[in-house]
Amino acid sequence: MLIREWMTKDVITVTPDTSMLKTSKLMKDNNIRRVPVMDGNRLVGIVSDRDIRAASPSKATTLDMHELYYLLSEVKVKDIMTSEPVTVFDTDAVDDAALIMENKGIGGLPVMNGAGELVGIITDHDIFRVLVDFCGAGKGGLQLAFLLPDKLGVLSPVFDAISHNGGNVLSVLTSRSRTEDGTSYVYIRLHPMDGDKEKALVENLRQSMPLEYWMDDEYHCNRNCEGK
């Protein structure tokens, strides 16, 4: 998954001398939370709605409306922006961008091409879109959760059992962060199927596979998975 496949390409930008008031209105009008700051063709910073809130006068201010607007118009982006922002390349992986944002506690990254030009921005909203797309959440269907050992070929019998019972796999995700060493959670979403066939599939998997739980419209637990 390359960043250029998921990033926002039509990037709204400001200059260092754009007023904080104008920048705030630009964000609200376009429903965005951060904008790159450009000095000509050079990226020099990024400013977020959090930066604007931090620099804005308190609601308890004694300034009247005219004084407040004058103050906000005098504050420039260069006074509140983050200089030398963390960036990624359009050919980097989306999960690398997600890891950077998680580790640094930021919600968006300017995206550069190999020539050092700003070509996009990727945000936590884009990461959510990736998750929804790869999970297949918008397509409905049955989600199955298995706790499996980390061994070669361990998924083959699971897929065989699903296919044998009329299931059609839509997505597969794995996680090792919440399991003991040597095991993984495997989450498999199936295309929607007839209700009776779905019930028969689940019942067969419950008897023959390490099925932890399954979800259609509701959560259903198998064996002793309550509380996990």
N, C-alpha and C positions, 0 to 999 in steps of 0.2 A: 504494500500500500504506500505509494509515493505521496508526499505532501501535496504536490501539484495537482493531484487528482481530487483533493478534498478542500483545498484552501479557497478563501474568497479572493478572487482575482481583481475585481474592480475595487481597488483600495481607496478609501477616502483619506486624504492626508491634510495636514496643516503645516504652516511654516513656524519657525521659532518666534516670529513677531506677531503671530495671530493672537488675538486677545483670548483670555480665559472665558469671557462671556460668550464670544462667538463660537469657541470650541465646544462649550457646554451645549449651546443651542444646536450645533452641528450633530453632536452625538444623540441628542434627544430626537431631532427630526429624522435621523436615519436609524434609530434604534440600535446603536452600537455603544460599546463601553470603553473603547480605546482607539486612538488614531496614531499612526506613525507621524513623526515630525521630519520634514524634508527641507534641507537647505539646497535649493536647486535640485540636482539629481542625487544628492548624497543624503543618506539616512543619518540623522544626528540624534534622534531620540524617539521616545514614545510617551504619550500622555494618556492617562486613564481617567474614568469618572471618579475613581477613588482619589487620584491626585487633585482633581478639581474640588471634591468635597473637603479634602484636608486643607486646601488653601482658601476656602470660602469663609466669610465671616460667620460667626455663630448666630443662631436664630435669636439669641438674646442681645444682639448688637443694638446700640443706641443710634446707629446711623439711620437717617431717613432714606427713602427710596432713591432719591436723586444721588445722594452721596454713595449709596451702595452700588448703584449701576456705574457710577464714575470709577469707583475703586475696582470693580470687576473688569471694566474695560481697560484699565491701566495695567493690570496684571497680564503678563505675556506668557505664552506657552513655554518659552525658554526659561522662565523663572520657576516652573513647577514640574517640568518633564523629567523623565529618567533618561539621562544621557548614555550613550553607548549601550543601547539595549541588547539583550540576548537575541540572536537571530538564528534561523535555520535555512538550509538550502531547499529549493523546490524538489531536489532529487533525494532528500533525506526521507526516512520512513516516518509514517504518521505516529507509530508507537514511540519512536525516539522523541518526537515533539511532545507527546503526552507525558513521557517520563521527565523531560526538562521542566514542563509546566508544573508537574506534581512536586518535583524536588525543590524548585525555586519559589513555589507558591505564587505563580503568575497565571493570568488567564488568557494570554495571547502572545504570539511571536510573529514579528515581521519575517517574511520569506524572501530570500534573495536568490538570484540566479548565479551562474558561474562567473558572470561579468561584474558581479557586485551591484546589480540593479534590483530595486524593490519590485517584486512581481506579484506579491500577494500578502495575505496575513492568515494565520491559522489560529483559531481560538478554541476555548473549551466547548463552545457550541458546536464547532465542526467535529470535535472528538466525540461528542454525544451522537452526532449524525452517523459517524462511523460505527459506533457501538450498536445503534438501533438497526443500521443496515446489515451489519454482519451477524447480529443475533436473529435477524428476521422477525423482530418483534411486531412490525406492522402487518405481517402476513398471518398472524394468529397461529393456529396449530397447537400441537402438544409438545411441551418441553419435558425432557427426561434428564435426571441427574444420577450419574453413576460414580461410585468411589472405586477406582481401579488401581492396581499396582502398576508401577512404572516399568513395564516389561515389553519387550519386542512382541508385536502381534496381538497385544491384549485387546485391541479394538475390533479385530476381525470377527470374533464370535458375536460381539454386540451388534455390529452392522448386519451380520448374517441373520441374527434373530429378528431384528427389526424388519429386514426385507422379507423374511419368511412369513412374518405376520402382517404383511401388507403395508408397512410403513415406508415413507419416502423422505429421506433426510433433507432438511432445508439448511441447517447450519450446525457446526460443531465448534465448541469452545472448551478450553481446558484451564484449570487453575491448580497451582501447587501451594499458594500462600497460606491456605487454611487447613492443610492436611499434614499428617505425619510424614516423615521422610520415607520415600519409596512409594508414595501413593499420590494420586491426582483425582480431582473432581473433573468429570467430563460431562459437559452439558450439550445435549443433542436436541435440536428442535426439528419436529416433523411437519411436513405439509398437512394442512387440515384434511381430515378423513371422516368417513361415516362414523356416527356415534357408537354403534354396536361393534364395529370393527376396532375402533379405538379402545373400547373397554376390553375386548378380547386380547388385543395386543398388550395392554398394560398388565392384564392378569398373567399372561404367559411370561412376560419379562419379570414380573415379581417372583415367579416360581423358579426361573432359570438363570437370572442375572443379578449382579449386585446393585440393584436399583435402589437408590436412597429415597428419592421422592419424584413426583411428577406433577405437572401443572397444566391445566387447561383453563377453565374459568376460575378454578379454585386450586388451593395447595393440598396435595395428598401425600402423606408420609408412609413410607414402607419400613418395616422392621422397627428399629429403635433410633430413628433420626430426629425425634422431637427435641427441640432446644438447640439444634445446630444452626 
